[in-house]
Amino acid sequence: MKSLFLLLAVFIVVACNKDTTNQEVDTEYWEIVSTRVYDTLPPGSENYGVIIEEGAIKARYALNNDEWEFLCNYTSPPKKIRPTDKIPINMEVTILVNSGDQYSANGEFSLLFDRPEVEPCFVIAASFLKTADGVNSRIGLTHRLGVPPSPSSKMIVYLDGKALPTGTPGAQIAFLASVYNGRCSLYKYIYEWKGK
């Protein structure tokens, strides 16, 4: 009986330590090869401000007695994305200051994929992440008092590897964290296709 118990224990340990990764699935993936921050505002932007760090973009607009400042937080994307991955990404907008009602302003916080050469305020072949209910990864907001972000100030969206194109070695796509407050700012992650 002790021998049977010992044999069973050894079998369980061996079974638990068995490598269950699928090497076939893991041989092709998108991998981050570079990042770029777009935080330089054009001339004539004295009333606007932006501070960008990975995972957080703070935007500000102020004119006379009006002041509007908000913070956009997001989960940084993974270093590698495989076609079988489905990764939750949190995105959230926090209004830090919203005072005055003499001027109006609107904004948006978006997470999306596009071509690697895309610049702030432009899209070429945009592909938004989606919530479990299929809502695009965009949060609209306004400098109107009492109007909350829409559709919500916080969303969980999914980075779905199946929704991304597959490529040939060296092909590139970009993951973008984009914020608009009357001026455009962007954190860009360039992914390159690796594998066969």
Buried (B, 14 or more C-beta within 10 A) or exposed (E): EEEEEEEEEEEEEEEEEEEEEEEEEEEBBBBBBEEEBBBEBEEEEEBBBBEBEEBBBBBBBBBEEBBBBBBBBBBBBBEBBBBEBEBEBEBBBEBEEBEBEEBEBBBBBBBBBBEBEBEBEEBEEBBBBBBEEEBBBBBBBBBEEEEEBEEEBEBBBBBBBEBBEBBEEEBBBBBBBBBBBBBBBBBBBBBBBBBE
